[in-house]
Amino acid sequence: MCRNITPLRGLQPPATIDEVAAAARQYVRKVAAVSTAGQMATPAIERAIERVAAATADLLAELPPRRNPPSVVPPLRRR
């Protein structure tokens, strides 16, 4: 479903808060089938993004290091 979300585990330097939030926003947008900025601004969507971002940050903090970095550069790190 979300094959376009870039892996954040194993990045050097580690994923930033902004990168985690961007991935959470993309995930929630996809799951909720929301396509417009107006729909994204609802309180329910914002709460979902915050919760997914927090869960993602917790997960990344608890996973062991990766042997190899991800093969794709996150969008916020692209020039």
Backbone hydrogen bonds, N-H to C=O, Kabsch-Sander energy under -0.5 kcal/mol:
donor,donor_aa,acceptor,acceptor_aa,energy
5,I,2,C,-1.8
11,L,8,L,-1.3
20,V,16,T,-2.2
21,A,17,I,-2.5
22,A,18,D,-2.3
23,A,19,E,-2.0
24,A,20,V,-2.3
25,R,21,A,-2.7
26,Q,22,A,-2.2
27,Y,23,A,-2.4
28,V,24,A,-2.8
29,R,25,R,-2.5
30,K,26,Q,-2.2
31,V,27,Y,-2.7
32,A,28,V,-2.7
33,A,29,R,-0.5
33,A,30,K,-0.7
34,V,29,R,-2.2
40,M,36,T,-1.5
41,A,37,A,-0.9
42,T,39,Q,-1.1
46,E,42,T,-2.4
47,R,43,P,-2.5
48,A,44,A,-2.0
49,I,45,I,-2.5
50,E,46,E,-2.2
51,R,47,R,-2.4
52,V,48,A,-2.7
53,A,49,I,-2.6
54,A,50,E,-2.2
55,A,51,R,-2.5
56,T,52,V,-2.5
57,A,53,A,-2.6
58,D,54,A,-2.3
59,L,55,A,-2.4
60,L,56,T,-2.7
61,A,57,A,-1.9
62,E,58,D,-1.5
63,L,59,L,-1.6
77,R,74,P,-2.0
78,R,74,P,-0.5
78,R,75,P,-1.1
